[in-house]
Amino acid sequence: MSGLSLYEVSAGTFTKGLTALLNILNKAEAYAKEKGVDAESYVATALCEDMKPLSFQVQVGSSYWKLLAGHPPADLRHRSRPTRSKSRSGV
């Protein structure tokens, strides 16, 4: 039996998840532009009262990739609001 790495068994799933997240962010940005809303306001917004804001959701999603790459997990408890990248050309 050959040993599979964590990366080999999960990279495809995480790639799909991050691609979906990228598509959601792009659609949200287009919607904001269409409605004349500042897309930056979405970063601190949660969909429900008991949810963390979008910035936290993105940080958690990207933390899994960092783990797969062998980096220690980020401490998200005291994170300040991230700045949004000007370009989200791909995952």
N, C-alpha and C positions, 0 to 999 in steps of 0.2 A: 504494500500500500504506500503510495507516495504521499508525502506530507504537503498539504496545501497551506499557504500563508493566509492570514486574515485578509490581506489585500486581495489575493486572488479570488476569495469567495465572496467578497463584499464590494469590490470596486464598481462593478456593473450597477448594482443597486444604488450606491451613493451617487454615481454619475447621473443616473436617471433622476434621482431626487434633486440634485443640484441644478440639472437642466430644467426641471419643472419649476424650481424656485426662480431661476433666471427668467423664464417665460412669464411667471406671475409678476415679477418686478417690472418687466418691460411693459406688460399690459396695464399695470397700475400707473406707470409713468405716462403712458399714452392716454389713459382715461383722465388723469389729472390735467394733462395739457388740453384735452378736448373740453373739459369742464371749467378750465381757468382756475384750477386749484393748485396750490403749491405742493408738489410731490414730496418735498421734505417733511411735510406735516404727517405723512404716513409712517415715517420712521418711529415716531414715539406713540403710535396708535396701536391699540389691541382690538381684535374683532369682537371680543366678549369681555365682560367685566372681570372674569376670573383668569384671563389670559395675560401673558407677558406681551410687551409691545413687539412690533415687527423687528426692531433692531435685535432683540433677544433671540427671536426665532431664527434670524439669519446667522447670528453668532453660533447658536447651537448646531445648526446644519453644517456650518463650515468647520466646527470643532471635530466632527467625526472624521472629516478628511485629514485633519491635522493628526489625529490619532493613528489613522492608517499609514501616514507618512512617517510615523515614529516620533512625533513631537508630543511633549506633555500637554495634557488638556488645559485649556484656559480656565481661569477662575472667573466665572461670569457673574458672580454675586455683586461685585463692586465696579462693573464696567461702566464707563461713561458712554454717552451716546456716540456711536461711530459716525464718521463722516462718510457720505455716500460717494462712491467713485463716479467720476464723470463718464467713464466708459465701462459698460458691462457687455463686452463683445463676445464673451464665451466663458465656458467653465473650464 
